[in-house]
Amino acid sequence: MNLSEAIYQRRSVREFLPKKVEPQKIEILFKTAMQAPSAGNQQPWEFLVVTCKEKLQALAKAHPYATPLENAPLGIIVLCNENGLRFPEYWQQDLAAATQNILLQCVELDLGAVWTGIAPDTSRMEYIEKLFALPSNVKAFALLAVGYPLYPQKEERRFKANRVHYEEYKKASF
């Protein structure tokens, strides 16, 4: 599968087969994540892997949209280590790029995932930080539920030409 195919097939997957994700696939996800661009090459990302059912259940309570973690075999918490940030105002962009890389790599590995937002919602961030006793320099950014999709992912094209502007902005009709 090429990158373009993965982009078009990627969907938010919220229901998973009761099958564990193999350690080698998990490692591939993180190798891909760490290839993301980052401001000044600061690479502030860290990742917390969660497979313990009790911890996944607790993560599912992080916010109303985190419930897919209840039945996911794998949870990934995308973290920012603030130590050594050269461009602290851009860490969320860095981690968004890394998170998107994970989501696309999931498709190639026949996995599915859903990105449930944590940052910048301080109550969500604090919930994760307390649940895992994160040090004060480590911030929770995103929470991913990952596993083998219960249903096949279908390709969908979302391109809308009226949302692309050349030389000047013209009102898009929605």
Secondary structure, DSSP 8 states (H G I E B T S, - for coil): --HHHHHHH--B---B-S----HHHHHHHHHHHTTS--GGG---EEEEEE--HHHHHHHTTSSTT-GGGGS-SEEEEEEEE-TT-SSGGGHHHHHHHHHHHHHHHHHHTT-EEEEEE-TT-HHHHHHHHHHTT--TTEEEEEEEEEE-BSS---------GGG--SSS------
